[in-house]
Amino acid sequence: MKVLFIANDDDKFGAPKSLMEMVTTLKKDFDVTPIVLTSKPNQVNVYCNEHDIENYVTYHPNVQVHKGKNIFLFIVKYTIKKIYYEIFKRISLWKVKKYISFDDIDMIHSNTTATDFGATLSSIYHKKHIWHIREFGDKDFSLIPLRKNYVSFMNQNTDHFICISKAIQKAWIGKGIDEKKASVIYNGIQFPDSRIKTHFTNSKKLKIIFTGSISETKGQIHLLKALTYLPIDYLKNIQVDFFGTGKEKYIHFLVHFVQSHKLDSCVNFKGYCSHLEDQYAKYDIGIQCSRSEGFGRVTVEYMLAGLCVIASNTGANVEIISDNENGFLYDYENDSDLANKIIYLYENREVLKKISLQAIQDVKNNFITEINAKNVYQLYQKTL
């Protein structure tokens, strides 16, 4: 079975990581010959080359634009993006003809709703199309589609939608995607056993990690505000490290908050790290404060690595975490509730260890790449 995978321009966060792991496993363990198209040269291409996966850069454009708060700037940006979209859509169709013989393609698989290139190719070449929906779009990234009647276009040119959580499925059915075509297949992750935490320190120091894109929707500010509720004696023995990149203006806002509340001694901004799996074992707690997480790859990575997770009770977090069993949920935007959870784990290290060990087992049973790839492959067979 030859499958053409459509990626967009993201190569750092959850969607491309999930794609790369899924494609590799489908190639290794199932009867799938993958070809990957990216919208610009990036780390996805590098990964494919390293794993002997055929791949091409076709410069297909994104079909979504970030709304922003300034209406005038949004109108200008929307207009520019629309022109860019129309031009590069045509260039991409020309380029793909050079690289791909569609007589050999059995299936097209789009990795994100950020691009409609897979659906366009499905319409032109009459190939089966699977569309992976990994994001809310509006609630998490404030995205507006450049294509009119986008959901209708999705329905007309898709044989099946893969939603990465029940929360995503419910949200997109609410937008109008065909409920009969939409099913839930949770993401899977690959994580070598050597990276899984086996030693739980008795050190008084409590180490906390927060990873992901630095933005308002990810909620870094809520962890910082929660720290202001902690007693001084506790703060002296807490280390909080943020990994990720984002807009400079928002990062400066967070840095200013840290400085003005005298949190410099316990808070660090580490920037982007391409191999976070090498970092996790150094920490005790992983934090997830997202406004609306579509799946929460980071959450599952924390859990499998042996960290105790504290996450907001939003989006897919409530599907992954059983409160007080394999992690903790707190009331979103209730910073004192988040602070109380941190204090509780600071004072109860045996509970932290017990929860972490349960989390490792739960992820191995439900969220590994082999399970994800098997479910995707079975959907391919059913669709064909």
C-alpha positions as semicolon CSV with decimal commas, in nm:
position;residue;x (nm);y (nm);z (nm)
1;M;0,000;0,000;0,000
2;K;0,151;0,333;-0,107
3;V;0,037;0,634;0,098
4;L;0,109;1,000;0,024
5;F;0,140;1,201;0,348
6;I;0,083;1,577;0,348
7;A;0,264;1,780;0,619
8;N;0,256;2,156;0,666
9;D;0,534;2,398;0,765
10;D;0,555;2,299;1,133
11;D;0,854;2,080;1,223
12;K;0,892;2,147;1,595
13;F;0,577;2,063;1,784
14;G;0,331;1,775;1,834
15;A;0,185;1,726;1,484
16;P;0,513;1,667;1,294
17;K;0,654;1,448;1,573
18;S;0,341;1,233;1,566
19;L;0,356;1,215;1,187
20;M;0,719;1,106;1,176
21;E;0,673;0,835;1,437
22;M;0,351;0,711;1,276
23;V;0,502;0,698;0,926
24;T;0,812;0,515;1,046
25;T;0,606;0,252;1,229
26;L;0,365;0,206;0,937
27;K;0,665;0,145;0,711
28;K;0,842;-0,090;0,953
29;D;0,553;-0,296;1,088
30;F;0,280;-0,274;0,824
31;D;0,242;-0,297;0,449
32;V;0,283;0,077;0,387
33;T;0,523;0,254;0,153
34;P;0,517;0,621;0,258
35;I;0,589;0,933;0,056
36;V;0,595;1,260;0,251
37;L;0,532;1,609;0,109
38;T;0,635;1,915;0,312
39;S;0,551;2,278;0,246
40;K;0,910;2,393;0,297
41;P;1,249;2,230;0,364
42;N;1,260;2,144;0,733
43;Q;1,343;1,879;0,993
44;V;1,069;1,649;0,863
45;N;1,266;1,613;0,540
46;V;1,585;1,553;0,736
47;Y;1,411;1,284;0,941
48;C;1,272;1,118;0,628
49;N;1,614;1,112;0,462
50;E;1,767;0,955;0,773
51;H;1,498;0,683;0,774
52;D;1,499;0,614;0,400
53;I;1,152;0,761;0,344
54;E;1,078;0,919;0,006
55;N;0,999;1,289;0,050
56;Y;0,964;1,611;-0,147
57;V;0,916;1,983;-0,085
58;T;0,615;2,112;-0,279
59;Y;0,564;2,451;-0,109
60;H;0,192;2,393;-0,060
61;P;0,047;2,682;0,145
62;N;-0,141;2,687;0,472
63;V;-0,514;2,743;0,440
64;Q;-0,552;2,894;0,788
65;V;-0,449;3,236;0,917
66;H;-0,407;3,351;1,276
67;K;-0,678;3,602;1,363
68;G;-0,498;3,816;1,622
69;K;-0,652;4,096;1,829
70;N;-0,605;4,390;1,591
71;I;-0,884;4,375;1,331
72;F;-0,714;4,612;1,087
73;L;-0,389;4,415;1,092
74;F;-0,586;4,093;1,054
75;I;-0,761;4,222;0,740
76;V;-0,425;4,318;0,589
77;K;-0,268;3,986;0,685
78;Y;-0,569;3,790;0,561
79;T;-0,553;3,963;0,222
80;I;-0,179;3,898;0,183
81;K;-0,214;3,536;0,295
82;K;-0,504;3,482;0,055
83;I;-0,297;3,605;-0,241
84;Y;-0,004;3,390;-0,127
85;Y;-0,237;3,091;-0,089
86;E;-0,379;3,123;-0,442
87;I;-0,035;3,161;-0,602
88;F;0,142;2,882;-0,417
89;K;-0,151;2,644;-0,452
90;R;-0,094;2,650;-0,826
91;I;0,284;2,622;-0,792
92;S;0,242;2,323;-0,560
93;L;0,012;2,141;-0,803
94;W;0,268;2,193;-1,077
95;K;0,554;2,068;-0,859
96;V;0,372;1,758;-0,736
97;K;0,319;1,645;-1,097
98;K;0,698;1,635;-1,137
99;Y;0,750;1,413;-0,833
100;I;0,450;1,185;-0,795
101;S;0,293;0,924;-1,021
102;F;-0,062;0,908;-0,888
103;D;-0,126;0,580;-1,069
104;D;0,083;0,421;-0,792
105;I;-0,082;0,603;-0,499
106;D;-0,346;0,413;-0,300
107;M;-0,423;0,672;-0,034
108;I;-0,361;1,037;0,059
109;H;-0,323;1,119;0,428
110;S;-0,331;1,483;0,544
111;N;-0,159;1,539;0,878
112;T;-0,330;1,863;0,982
113;T;-0,619;2,097;0,897
114;A;-0,365;2,376;0,849
115;T;-0,333;2,273;0,484
116;D;-0,597;2,156;0,235
117;F;-0,346;2,030;-0,022
118;G;-0,426;1,663;0,042
119;A;-0,796;1,717;-0,014
120;T;-0,722;1,913;-0,332
121;L;-0,507;1,629;-0,467
122;S;-0,776;1,376;-0,371
123;S;-1,032;1,575;-0,569
124;I;-0,811;1,604;-0,878
125;Y;-0,670;1,250;-0,887
126;H;-0,971;1,067;-0,737
127;K;-0,777;0,903;-0,457
128;K;-0,903;0,801;-0,113
129;H;-0,830;1,069;0,145
130;I;-0,778;1,043;0,522
131;W;-0,769;1,373;0,710
132;H;-0,600;1,383;1,051
133;I;-0,755;1,651;1,273
134;R;-0,503;1,735;1,543
135;E;-0,616;2,082;1,650
136;F;-0,928;2,277;1,739
137;G;-0,807;2,560;1,517
138;D;-1,014;2,833;1,674
139;K;-0,994;2,760;2,048
140;D;-0,625;2,673;2,055
141;F;-0,468;2,882;1,777
142;S;-0,738;3,140;1,681
143;L;-0,723;3,031;1,316
144;I;-0,953;3,144;1,036
145;P;-0,968;2,946;0,706
146;L;-0,881;3,123;0,380
147;R;-1,112;2,893;0,186
148;K;-1,486;2,971;0,190
149;N;-1,710;2,691;0,318
150;Y;-1,402;2,509;0,441
151;V;-1,589;2,242;0,638
152;S;-1,809;2,159;0,336
153;F;-1,493;2,125;0,126
154;M;-1,348;1,891;0,390
155;N;-1,659;1,672;0,389
156;Q;-1,674;1,652;0,010
157;N;-1,311;1,552;-0,031
158;T;-1,247;1,324;0,266
159;D;-1,328;0,956;0,312
160;H;-1,252;0,954;0,682
161;F;-1,146;1,195;0,955
162;I;-0,909;1,084;1,231
163;C;-0,967;1,289;1,545
164;I;-0,690;1,264;1,805
165;S;-0,931;1,291;2,099
166;K;-1,300;1,288;2,183
167;A;-1,273;1,660;2,254
168;I;-1,147;1,725;1,899
169;Q;-1,414;1,498;1,752
170;K;-1,694;1,676;1,938
171;A;-1,564;2,022;1,844
172;W;-1,536;1,946;1,471
173;I;-1,868;1,767;1,450
174;G;-2,005;2,088;1,602
175;K;-1,843;2,278;1,316
176;G;-2,013;2,051;1,065
177;I;-1,782;1,767;0,964
178;D;-1,967;1,446;0,880
179;E;-2,013;1,257;1,207
180;K;-2,029;0,925;1,021
181;K;-1,679;0,983;0,884
182;A;-1,518;1,087;1,212
183;S;-1,352;0,845;1,455
184;V;-1,106;0,882;1,742
185;I;-0,754;0,741;1,721
186;Y;-0,530;0,867;1,998
187;N;-0,177;0,975;1,916
188;G;0,107;0,739;1,995
189;I;0,457;0,822;2,112
190;Q;0,791;0,646;2,089
191;F;1,007;0,660;2,397
192;P;1,305;0,432;2,464
193;D;1,300;0,258;2,801
194;S;1,642;0,407;2,873
195;R;1,477;0,752;2,895
196;I;1,210;0,641;3,144
197;K;1,275;0,754;3,498
198;T;1,362;0,469;3,734
199;H;1,522;0,659;4,023
200;F;1,311;0,894;4,233
201;T;1,533;1,122;4,436
202;N;1,473;1,200;4,802
203;S;1,614;1,548;4,751
204;K;1,421;1,831;4,912
205;K;1,444;2,019;4,581
206;L;1,132;1,983;4,362
207;K;1,201;2,022;3,991
208;I;0,920;2,127;3,755
209;I;0,923;2,134;3,374
210;F;0,684;2,313;3,136
211;T;0,735;2,248;2,763
212;G;0,566;2,357;2,441
213;S;0,519;2,673;2,238
214;I;0,527;2,980;2,460
215;S;0,192;3,147;2,404
216;E;-0,119;3,265;2,585
217;T;-0,311;2,952;2,487
218;K;-0,049;2,725;2,649
219;G;-0,087;2,911;2,980
220;Q;0,267;2,962;3,109
221;I;0,144;3,270;3,297
222;H;-0,082;3,054;3,514
223;L;0,210;2,854;3,648
224;L;0,398;3,176;3,722
225;K;0,095;3,317;3,904
226;A;0,060;2,991;4,097
227;L;0,418;3,029;4,220
228;T;0,325;3,360;4,384
229;Y;0,089;3,166;4,614
230;L;0,369;2,943;4,743
231;P;0,535;3,016;5,079
232;I;0,886;3,160;5,055
233;D;1,038;2,851;5,221
234;Y;0,888;2,633;4,946
235;L;1,005;2,859;4,663
236;K;1,363;2,827;4,787
237;N;1,343;2,454;4,709
238;I;1,155;2,465;4,378
239;Q;1,305;2,489;4,029
240;V;1,082;2,569;3,729
241;D;1,219;2,539;3,375
242;F;1,029;2,645;3,063
243;F;1,131;2,487;2,731
244;G;0,996;2,628;2,404
245;T;0,985;2,928;2,175
246;G;0,723;3,189;2,099
247;K;0,665;3,552;2,012
248;E;0,924;3,780;2,170
249;K;0,661;4,020;2,302
250;Y;0,489;3,746;2,503
251;I;0,818;3,602;2,629
252;H;0,921;3,950;2,744
253;F;0,589;3,980;2,926
254;L;0,657;3,653;3,111
255;V;1,017;3,751;3,193
256;H;0,896;4,086;3,330
257;F;0,640;3,903;3,547
258;V;0,916;3,680;3,685
259;Q;1,138;3,977;3,764
260;S;0,866;4,193;3,917
261;H;0,752;3,910;4,146
262;K;1,109;3,815;4,245
263;L;1,089;3,466;4,097
264;D;1,429;3,488;3,923
265;S;1,592;3,244;4,161
266;C;1,358;2,957;4,077
267;V;1,237;3,021;3,717
268;N;1,440;2,967;3,399
269;F;1,354;3,004;3,029
270;K;1,559;2,743;2,845
271;G;1,445;2,803;2,486
272;Y;1,371;2,536;2,228
273;C;1,514;2,186;2,280
274;S;1,494;1,928;1,999
275;H;1,553;1,630;2,230
276;L;1,339;1,689;2,534
277;E;1,328;1,316;2,606
278;D;1,687;1,359;2,729
279;Q;1,571;1,621;2,981
280;Y;1,258;1,473;3,138
281;A;1,424;1,235;3,384
282;K;1,585;1,533;3,558
283;Y;1,242;1,656;3,675
284;D;0,971;1,550;3,920
285;I;0,661;1,727;3,786
286;G;0,540;1,813;3,436
287;I;0,293;2,101;3,400
288;Q;0,022;2,141;3,133
289;C;-0,182;2,464;3,160
290;S;-0,329;2,475;2,810
291;R;-0,659;2,648;2,739
292;S;-0,770;2,366;2,513
293;E;-0,531;2,085;2,427
294;G;-0,631;1,873;2,128
295;F;-0,446;1,570;2,260
296;G;-0,153;1,672;2,473
297;R;0,150;1,491;2,336
298;V;0,360;1,669;2,596
299;T;0,130;1,539;2,870
300;V;0,180;1,180;2,756
301;E;0,556;1,231;2,720
302;Y;0,571;1,358;3,078
303;M;0,378;1,054;3,199
304;L;0,580;0,794;3,011
305;A;0,906;0,954;3,125
306;G;0,803;0,906;3,489
307;L;0,696;1,257;3,583
308;C;0,388;1,338;3,785
309;V;0,161;1,555;3,568
310;I;-0,051;1,847;3,684
311;A;-0,281;1,956;3,400
312;S;-0,576;2,187;3,344
313;N;-0,918;2,021;3,331
314;T;-0,970;2,122;2,967
315;G;-0,963;1,963;2,621
316;A;-0,820;1,613;2,600
317;N;-0,642;1,637;2,936
318;V;-0,949;1,487;3,104
319;E;-0,935;1,189;2,866
320;I;-0,571;1,111;2,940
321;I;-0,548;1,186;3,311
322;S;-0,752;1,015;3,582
323;D;-0,734;1,265;3,866
324;N;-0,533;1,145;4,165
325;E;-0,462;0,812;3,990
326;N;-0,211;0,876;3,710
327;G;-0,186;1,255;3,745
328;F;-0,367;1,558;3,880
329;L;-0,622;1,791;3,723
330;Y;-0,675;2,148;3,842
331;D;-0,945;2,400;3,759
332;Y;-0,831;2,594;3,452
333;E;-0,729;2,955;3,533
334;N;-0,766;2,881;3,906
335;D;-0,405;2,959;3,991
336;S;-0,445;2,896;4,364
337;D;-0,577;2,545;4,286
338;L;-0,266;2,479;4,075
339;A;-0,051;2,611;4,361
340;N;-0,223;2,377;4,607
341;K;-0,147;2,078;4,384
342;I;0,222;2,175;4,375
343;I;0,230;2,218;4,753
344;Y;0,062;1,880;4,802
345;L;0,325;1,702;4,591
346;Y;0,605;1,898;4,756
347;E;0,487;1,762;5,090
348;N;0,397;1,409;4,971
349;R;0,685;1,262;4,770
350;E;0,564;0,903;4,806
351;V;0,234;1,001;4,644
352;L;0,430;1,170;4,364
353;K;0,625;0,848;4,306
354;K;0,314;0,628;4,315
355;I;0,125;0,848;4,066
356;S;0,428;0,861;3,834
357;L;0,468;0,484;3,822
358;Q;0,098;0,440;3,744
359;A;0,125;0,698;3,465
360;I;0,410;0,504;3,299
361;Q;0,201;0,188;3,291
362;D;-0,113;0,363;3,162
363;V;0,072;0,525;2,873
364;K;0,235;0,195;2,775
365;N;-0,110;0,037;2,768
366;N;-0,283;0,309;2,565
367;F;-0,062;0,567;2,395
368;I;0,237;0,409;2,225
369;T;0,312;0,445;1,854
370;E;0,255;0,076;1,774
371;I;-0,107;0,102;1,893
372;N;-0,162;0,423;1,698
373;A;-0,009;0,285;1,375
374;K;-0,210;-0,040;1,399
375;N;-0,536;0,155;1,433
376;V;-0,445;0,383;1,141
377;Y;-0,352;0,088;0,921
378;Q;-0,681;-0,088;0,998
379;L;-0,863;0,232;0,896
380;Y;-0,668;0,235;0,566
381;Q;-0,778;-0,121;0,494
382;K;-1,138;-0,043;0,580
383;T;-1,138;0,271;0,361
384;L;-0,983;0,096;0,062
